[in-house]
Amino acid sequence: MNNILQGVKILDMSRVLAGPFASMILADLGAEVIKVEEPNNGDETRNYEPIKDGISSYFTSINLNKNEICLDLTKEKDFKTLLDLVKESDVIIHNFLPTVLKKLNLEYENLHRYNEKIIYVSISAFSERSRKYGLPGYDIIMQGETGLISVTGIDKENLCRVGNSTVDIYTGYMAAIMILSAIIKKLRYKDFKGMNINVPLFNCGLFSMTYLIPYFSLTGDDPLPMGISHPGIVPYQKFETKDKPIILAVANNNIWKKFTEIEYFSELAQEMDFATNEKRVANRDRLVGIIQKKLLEEPSEFWITLFQERGIPAGNLNKISDIANDKTLYEQGDLIKKEIKGINFILPAFPALINGNFIDFLYKNPPDLCENKNNDFKGKN
């Protein structure tokens, strides 16, 4: 078990993805996380497919290393139990709608009376300052609202949702960052009086758009979906080879120089139309056509090896099965095989190394619904 956050206690009343993902990051780092669920159905992701032997892959992936308690917060006894937990917790996370918060008396002002140093994190669709505050929101809604879908797909007639729930994931990371920042402040200042943090999905989605909004500022044009390519860098995209596609990223002029030093592409060095990235973007179609024709002559492994040896970023366009079947990833520690409740799971490693080693983070299976009947929080493995 990793112990970076040992001694930190987190009360997680959130459900679905963003909040549970944030609390799992902190649990992976050694914090004690108590997941609060309502007794009848619990977190709805317990019922997200695929499910095998009653175990949801979705729920499992974001609820490792947590304890759990079932509470019906409309009942006085269970609400008192919650307040007792609030008194001894460092952090509260929730994603209740404002109407539910008010009904259950779970607003910051109320819970702060029971723990003046509490770090209170609310995850909402829109910010507390937004006229849309209080509306429900799932990731696909936020991908649409933030413009992410408008730049994702083959072209503007064939738009796509990003393949994973990326706005939820960004929001989970931001919630974890804000919690860690608040914990640092709490440790540094003896007069710390708690913190009320709101992390909105919409704003996290906007924040993740980075250069695309300034792109509009400079051009006045909407960035267009470009499939597997980039609006401002060429060549930076998928290419077909003799056997399967690869990804090539000639991201600056220094890499372009290395690229044109390869004998197969040396004639491009003489073309003034391709001398700078600005010119390569302006002459995108012709340049991509020349490169694509050449890459079809050899298989993917030939090109990837050649490019990587010359310091040119290139890689495979993998399917999930390609990753899961790559023995090297297990040897390196990038992937982990873990039996959870009789089912063999493949899981990604925690994405950070300390002193050259991946963090050992798999120490507790995801909790069963209402598994801690006596509120002892010992959990089950």
N, C-alpha and C positions, 0 to 999 in steps of 0.2 A: 504493500500500500504506500502510495506517495503521501508525504506529510507536509507539503509546503503550506497548506491552509489548515493544518490540524488545529483544532480549537475554535474554528469559525463555525457557527451554527446558522443554517439557512432554512427558513420556513417557506416552502414553495407551494403556493396555492394556485399556480398557473396550470394550464392544460394545453394540449395540442403540441406546438413545436417551439416557438421562439422562447418562451419562458422555461420549459423543461430542458431545452438545449443549453440555455445559459446556466441553469442550476447543475446540469450534468458536467459542464466544463469545470465548475467549481468543486463538484464532488470528485471528479478525476484528480484534482489537485489536492485532495485530502480534506475538504470541508465536509462537515456532517450536514446532509440534506435530508429534511423530512418532507416528503411529498404528501400533501393533503388532498384527499379525494372524497367526493360524495359517495355514500355507501351503495347506492343502487346500481349505477353504471360505471362510476369512476371516470377517469380520463377517456375521452371518446376515441383516442388513438388505440386503445386496447382492442377496438373493433375494426381497425383499418387493415385491409388486405395487403399482402397475403398473410394468412393465419394458418399455423400448423400445430395440431394438438393444443389448441386454445392459446397459442403464443403468437402475437403479432410482431412481425419484423420491424414495423414502424415504431411501435411502443418500445420495444427492446432497445432500439438503436439510440434512443434519447433519454432512457431512464435507468441506465446502469448506475451502480454505486450509491443508490438512494435507499433510505428507510421510507416507511409509508404509514399513514394513519387515515382512517376513514372518519369523517366528521360530517354530521348533518347540522350545518350552522344555523338552521332555523330552530334548533332545539337548545334550550338553555344550558343543559349539561355539556353538550358538545361545544357550544360557544365558549363556555368557561374553560374547557380544556384548551381551546385555541388560544385564549388570552394567557393562560399559563405558559404556553409555548412561546407566545410573543414576548413575554417577560424575560425569557432566557435565550432569545435568539438575537443574532447580530443583523440578520437580513430577512426581509419579507419580500417575496415576489408574487405578483398576481397579474391576471389579465381579465378581471371582471369588468363588465360594462358599468358605467357610473350609476345607473339605476339599481343594479344589483348591489354595488358597494353601499349605497345609501340604505337600501332595504336591510342589509345584513350588518350595518353599522361598522363597516370595515375601512372607512376613510382614514387617511393618514392622521388627521387631528385626533381621532378617537384612539387609535392604537398607540400613538405617540404618548398618550397619557399613561400607558402601562409600561413603556420603555422609552425613556427620553433620548436614548442613543441609537434608536432603531434606524436602520437603513431600509427605506421603504421604496420598492421599485414597482411601478405600474407599467405594464405593457398595453398599449392601446393601438387602435387602427390609425387614429389621427391625434395630433397633440392637444393638450389641454387648452391651447390658445386657438385651435382651429374651429371654424363654424361647423365642421363635420364631427367634432368630438362627440363621442357617444355612439357613433355608428359602429356596427360590427364590421370586422374585416378579416379576410383570409388572404393567404399569400397571392393567389391568382388575381384577386381584386387589386391588391397593391402593385402587382406587376403591371396591371393596366393603368392604374391611377398615376404611377410615377413615370410612365412613358417607356418602361423597360420592354414591354411587348412590342412597342412600335419600332424598336431597333433590333428585334430578334426575329429571324426567319430568312427565307430565301430572297424575298422582295416584299414590297408593301401590300401585295395581294395575297401573300402566303406568309402571314405572321405566325409566330409560335410563342407559347409559354416556355420560359427557360426550364430545362429538364428537371431540376430539383426546386424545392421551395426556397429560392435564393433570398427573397426579402425576409422571410422568417429567420433564415440562418444568419443574415447580416444583423438582424435585430437581436438575436440571441448573443452574438459576439459583442454588440454594443452594450447590451445589458450587463454582460460579464465584465466588460471594461469599466463601466460606471460603478459597478459594485466594488471592484478591486480598488478603484480610485477613492471611493468613499471609505473603504477599510483603511487605506493608507492615511487618509486625513484623520480618521478616528484614532489611529495609533499615534499620530504626531501631535494632536491637540487634545489636551486633557479636558478642555471645556467643550468638546464636541457635543452637540445637542441634537443629533440625528440629521437625516437628510431625506427629502422627499423627491424622488427621481421619477420622471416620466420618460419612457422610451417608446416613441411611436413608430409603428411599421412604416408609415408613409415617409417620414423624414429619414429613416434608415435607408429606405429604398432610394430616395432622392440623393442622399449622401453617396450611395454606391454608384450613382451614375457618373460621378467624377467629371471627366473631360467632355461628356456629351452635352451638358448644359452650357458650358463655356463655348463649345462648338457653335451652338445656335447664336450666342452673343456676338461672335466674330463674323458669322456668315449670314445670319438671318434665315438660314435654311434648316429644316428639320433633318437631323441625321437619319439616314435610311438603313433599313435592314440589309445586310450584305452577306448573309449566309455565313460561311466560315472564312471571313476576310475582315479587313480593317479599313475604316473610312479615311484614315490619315497616314497609313504606312503601306508601302508596296515594295516587294512581295511579302505578304504577311498573311498566309492563308493555307487552305488545303490544296494539295495537288495530287493528281492521280499518278501512279507509277505502273510499271509493267504488271504488278500483281495486286497491290492494294494501296490505298491513299496514305499520304504522309502530311505532316504539318511543317511548314517552312516559315521562319521568322527572320527576315532581313530587316532588322529594326532600326538601323542607323547607317550612316555613310561608311563608317569603318567596317561594318559587317559586309556592306555592299562591295567594298574593295576586296575583301577576302573571297567573296562569292565570285567576283569576276577574275580572280587569279586562278580559279579552277579551269582547267583546259576546256571543259565542256561549255563554259559560259564566258570565255575570255573575250569573244568578239563584242560582248555587251559593254566592255570597258571603253570602247571607242565611240559608243553612241552618246552624243551630248544630250539626247532626249531622256537619258536615264542617269545623268551624272549626279543628280541630287534627289533626295526623297521627294521634294516638291515636284520635280519633273517626272519622277516615276509615278507619282499619284496622277498627274495630268495625262500620262500616257499608259495608264494602268492596263487597258485591254490588250494593247500590242505587246507589252512586256510580259504579261501573264501568259499570253499565247505562245511566245517564244520559249519561255521556261517550261510550260506544260508539254510542248512537243518534245523537248529534249528528255524530260523526266520519264516519259513513256517508254524510253528505250531500255531501261534497266529496272530491276525489282527494288522494292522499298528498302530492304536491308543494305543494298549497295549504296543508295543515296544517303541514307541516314548515317551510315558509317563514314562515308566520305565527308559529308558536311560537318559532322561532329569532330572528326580529326582535324579539320581546318578551322575550328572555332566558330562554326556557323550554327545557330540554334535550329534544331530539327528534331522531330520525334514522330512516334506512331500516332495514328488515330485509333485508339483502343476502344473496344467494347468492354463492358463490365466483366464479361466472361474471360476476356484476355487478361485483365488485371487479376481476377480471382485464380486463374490457372498459372500465373507466373511464379514459379518456385523461388526465384531470386527475391521477390518482395517479402516472402516469409523469412528467408535467410537473413535479410537486412533488417527485419523488424518492422517493415512498413505495413504489413498485414499480420493479423493474429487469428488463429483458429481457437474458438472457445465453445465448449459445450455448455449450453444454458438450458436447464430444465429438460435435459434429454435430447435437445436439438443442437446440431452442429452449426455454429454461426461463423462466418468470416467477417471480421471487423477491422476497420482501419486503426492504426496506432494513434495515440494522442500526438498531435502534430508539433511536438517540440522535443528537443533533446537537451539533457543536462549532463555536462561533463562527458559528452560523446555517446550517451545512452538515451534511448527513448524512455519516457516516463512510464513506470509500471503502474497502470491505472485500473486494471480489471480485478477488482477485489470483492465485488458484490453483484449478484444477479439482480435484474429488475424486480421490483416487489410484486407479489400477488396482491390482488385487490383485497383490502382489509386484512392483510396478513398478520398485523400486530394487534391481536385482540386485547392484549393487556397494556398497550401503549408503552412497551419496553424498548422498542426501536432497535432490537438486536438484528432484525432482518433474517433472511434465509438465503443460503447459497445453494 
